[in-house]
Amino acid sequence: MRRWIDEQGQAWDVVAGRESWGVSLALFVPVGAGRREPIRQALLRAAGYDDAQRELDSLDDAALAALFRSAQPKES
């Protein structure tokens, strides 16, 4: 898990996730009690969970911001 602050000052926990059909995702989970932002998800290139975690770990803040901008709200 990685803590990241967006351009509006909102803290997010960024974790690797996986859909049931094997697609790797970056999940952006809002931090803080009472936050109403939805969990957001973005596709990763990685083929498996370990690779997805390494991919996330390799991103600098600018690359993480770009990934966040491409993220969509996660459906429940």
SVG drawing of the C-alpha trace seen along z (x, -y; Angstrom):
<svg xmlns="http://www.w3.org/2000/svg" viewBox="-23 -21 33 36">
<polyline fill="none" stroke="black" stroke-width="0.4" points="0.0,0.0 1.1,-3.5 -0.3,-6.8 -0.6,-9.5 -2.0,-13.1 -3.9,-14.4 -3.8,-18.0 -6.7,-19.0 -5.0,-17.7 -7.1,-14.6 -5.1,-11.6 -5.6,-8.2 -4.3,-4.8 -3.2,-3.2 -3.2,0.6 -3.0,3.3 -6.2,5.2 -7.5,7.7 -10.8,8.3 -12.2,11.8 -11.0,12.3 -7.4,11.5 -7.1,7.9 -4.7,6.0 -5.9,2.6 -4.7,-0.2 -7.3,-1.0 -7.4,-4.5 -9.1,-4.4 -10.0,-7.8 -8.4,-8.3 -10.3,-9.9 -13.5,-9.5 -16.6,-10.9 -15.0,-11.1 -17.6,-10.7 -15.3,-10.2 -15.8,-6.8 -13.0,-4.3 -11.4,-4.7 -9.7,-2.1 -7.3,-2.3 -6.0,0.5 -2.4,1.6 -0.2,3.4 0.9,6.1 -0.2,9.7 -0.4,10.7 -0.6,9.3 3.1,9.3 3.8,7.6 1.0,5.1 2.6,4.2 6.0,3.7 4.4,1.5 2.8,-0.7 6.0,-0.8 7.9,-2.0 5.7,-5.0 6.8,-8.4 4.2,-11.0 3.7,-12.5 3.0,-9.0 0.7,-8.2 -1.2,-11.5 -1.6,-10.6 -2.9,-7.1 -5.3,-8.7 -6.6,-11.1 -7.4,-8.0 -9.1,-6.2 -12.9,-5.6 -15.2,-5.2 -15.3,-1.5 -18.8,0.0 -20.1,1.7"/>
</svg>
